[in-house]
Each structure stands twice: as C-alpha cells, then as structure tokens.
Amino acid sequence: MARVSEDEVLLLYRALRSFRSGKRPLCAARGHPSRSECPLHDQCPRWRGQPDDWLASMEETAEQTERRRSSWPCSRVLDLLSPELTRIGP
C-alpha cells in the first residue's frame, strides 16, 4: 500500500480539476480515430448525451451544474481526495 503526503494529494486534486475543466477539457476525445487520454472516458455520461459543460454552466443554476457534474466518474474521485488521505489502497 502506497503512502502519500498532503502535498501529493493536493497536486493530484489540482491536476484532475485542470484536466477536466475549461472550454476544451483535456479529457475530451480528440484525433482520428477519436481517443481520450482519460481512463474514465468510456464510463463518463459527460460524453454520452449530456450538454456541453461550458455552455450549460452559463444557463444552469449552480445546483443544476453541480448535480450534472456529480455524475461524472472523476467527480467521485475528487470527492475522495482530501488532505487527510494518507494511503492509496484498501
């Protein structure tokens, strides 16, 4: 079982937030054939019929946006990350 420091958890949290955020998130599929660098892409409802996040967040209430984003697998990972996390594994 690996041990992690508060700094490592914070870096992972920031990297994951950055990866999935913005007008053209890095987790989106690109190229031909279409591929994503995100290992959770195939399981993410964001890319299976949900409205574009950036555009939808301009029209939705904060609660609607949060509810929609909470269905993304990466949101569940982010919810698990906290400075109190000291071990990765069972």
LUMVOZA-159784 format. One record per residue (C-alpha): residue in three letters; x, y, z; residue number from 1. Coordinates in Angstrom, 2 decimals, decimal comma. Layout:
<rs>
+-----+---------+---------+---------+-----+
|   r |       X |       Y |       Z |   k |
+-----+---------+---------+---------+-----+
| Ala |       X |       Y |       Z | NUM |
...
+-----+---------+---------+---------+-----+
</rs>
This chain:
<rs>
+-----+---------+---------+---------+-----+
|   r |       X |       Y |       Z |   k |
+-----+---------+---------+---------+-----+
| Met |    0,00 |    0,00 |    0,00 |   1 |
| Ala |    1,43 |    3,37 |   -1,02 |   2 |
| Arg |    1,65 |    6,29 |    1,38 |   3 |
| Val |    1,02 |    9,82 |    0,13 |   4 |
| Ser |    1,64 |   13,25 |    1,60 |   5 |
| Glu |   -0,81 |   16,17 |    1,80 |   6 |
| Asp |    1,18 |   17,90 |   -0,96 |   7 |
| Glu |    0,86 |   14,89 |   -3,27 |   8 |
| Val |   -2,89 |   14,73 |   -2,69 |   9 |
| Leu |   -3,21 |   18,45 |   -3,41 |  10 |
| Leu |   -1,18 |   18,10 |   -6,62 |  11 |
| Leu |   -3,34 |   15,19 |   -7,76 |  12 |
| Tyr |   -6,52 |   17,14 |   -6,93 |  13 |
| Arg |   -5,33 |   20,19 |   -8,90 |  14 |
| Ala |   -4,20 |   18,10 |  -11,87 |  15 |
| Leu |   -7,52 |   16,26 |  -12,06 |  16 |
| Arg |   -9,51 |   19,52 |  -11,79 |  17 |
| Ser |   -7,42 |   21,09 |  -14,53 |  18 |
| Phe |   -7,66 |   18,01 |  -16,77 |  19 |
| Arg |  -11,48 |   18,03 |  -16,74 |  20 |
| Ser |  -12,07 |   21,79 |  -16,77 |  21 |
| Gly |  -12,32 |   24,56 |  -19,31 |  22 |
| Lys |  -13,83 |   25,19 |  -22,68 |  23 |
| Arg |  -11,79 |   22,38 |  -24,29 |  24 |
| Pro |  -11,05 |   19,90 |  -21,48 |  25 |
| Leu |   -8,16 |   17,51 |  -21,93 |  26 |
| Cys |  -10,42 |   14,56 |  -21,11 |  27 |
| Ala |  -12,38 |   15,08 |  -24,35 |  28 |
| Ala |  -11,71 |   12,68 |  -27,20 |  29 |
| Arg |   -9,53 |   14,04 |  -29,98 |  30 |
| Gly |   -7,99 |   12,93 |  -33,25 |  31 |
| His |   -8,93 |   10,30 |  -35,76 |  32 |
| Pro |   -9,83 |    7,74 |  -34,62 |  33 |
| Ser |  -11,26 |    9,61 |  -31,69 |  34 |
| Arg |   -9,37 |    8,86 |  -28,42 |  35 |
| Ser |   -9,24 |   10,35 |  -24,96 |  36 |
| Glu |   -6,32 |   10,41 |  -22,55 |  37 |
| Cys |   -8,78 |    9,93 |  -19,68 |  38 |
| Pro |   -9,07 |    6,33 |  -18,43 |  39 |
| Leu |  -12,64 |    7,11 |  -17,26 |  40 |
| His |  -13,83 |    8,49 |  -20,62 |  41 |
| Asp |  -15,78 |    5,37 |  -21,65 |  42 |
| Gln |  -17,81 |    5,43 |  -18,43 |  43 |
| Cys |  -18,48 |    9,17 |  -18,35 |  44 |
| Pro |  -22,02 |   10,44 |  -19,08 |  45 |
| Arg |  -20,45 |   13,81 |  -19,95 |  46 |
| Trp |  -19,56 |   12,41 |  -23,38 |  47 |
| Arg |  -22,75 |   10,39 |  -23,82 |  48 |
| Gly |  -25,52 |   12,90 |  -24,36 |  49 |
| Gln |  -25,07 |   15,46 |  -21,59 |  50 |
| Pro |  -24,98 |   19,06 |  -22,82 |  51 |
| Asp |  -21,63 |   20,77 |  -23,31 |  52 |
| Asp |  -20,43 |   21,61 |  -19,80 |  53 |
| Trp |  -19,07 |   25,05 |  -20,54 |  54 |
| Leu |  -22,21 |   26,20 |  -22,35 |  55 |
| Ala |  -24,62 |   24,53 |  -19,92 |  56 |
| Ser |  -22,94 |   26,11 |  -16,90 |  57 |
| Met |  -23,76 |   29,54 |  -18,36 |  58 |
| Glu |  -27,50 |   28,76 |  -18,39 |  59 |
| Glu |  -27,99 |   26,44 |  -15,40 |  60 |
| Thr |  -28,26 |   27,27 |  -11,75 |  61 |
| Ala |  -25,28 |   26,32 |   -9,59 |  62 |
| Glu |  -27,28 |   23,41 |   -8,14 |  63 |
| Gln |  -28,11 |   22,03 |  -11,61 |  64 |
| Thr |  -24,49 |   22,27 |  -12,70 |  65 |
| Glu |  -23,27 |   20,56 |   -9,53 |  66 |
| Arg |  -25,86 |   17,78 |   -9,89 |  67 |
| Arg |  -24,84 |   17,16 |  -13,51 |  68 |
| Arg |  -21,11 |   17,21 |  -12,74 |  69 |
| Ser |  -21,55 |   14,86 |   -9,77 |  70 |
| Ser |  -22,49 |   12,08 |  -12,21 |  71 |
| Trp |  -19,01 |   12,18 |  -13,76 |  72 |
| Pro |  -16,62 |    9,44 |  -12,52 |  73 |
| Cys |  -13,85 |   11,99 |  -11,95 |  74 |
| Ser |  -16,14 |   13,92 |   -9,58 |  75 |
| Arg |  -16,42 |   10,85 |   -7,39 |  76 |
| Val |  -12,61 |   10,56 |   -7,38 |  77 |
| Leu |  -12,28 |   14,25 |   -6,44 |  78 |
| Asp |  -14,76 |   13,73 |   -3,59 |  79 |
| Leu |  -12,42 |   11,07 |   -2,16 |  80 |
| Leu |   -9,35 |   13,29 |   -2,22 |  81 |
| Ser |   -8,64 |   15,34 |    0,85 |  82 |
| Pro |   -5,55 |   16,37 |    2,83 |  83 |
| Glu |   -6,45 |   13,66 |    5,34 |  84 |
| Leu |   -5,82 |   10,98 |    2,71 |  85 |
| Thr |   -2,56 |    9,26 |    3,64 |  86 |
| Arg |   -2,87 |    5,88 |    1,89 |  87 |
| Ile |   -3,94 |    4,72 |   -1,53 |  88 |
| Gly |   -5,41 |    1,26 |   -1,45 |  89 |
| Pro |   -7,62 |   -0,85 |    0,84 |  90 |
+-----+---------+---------+---------+-----+
</rs>
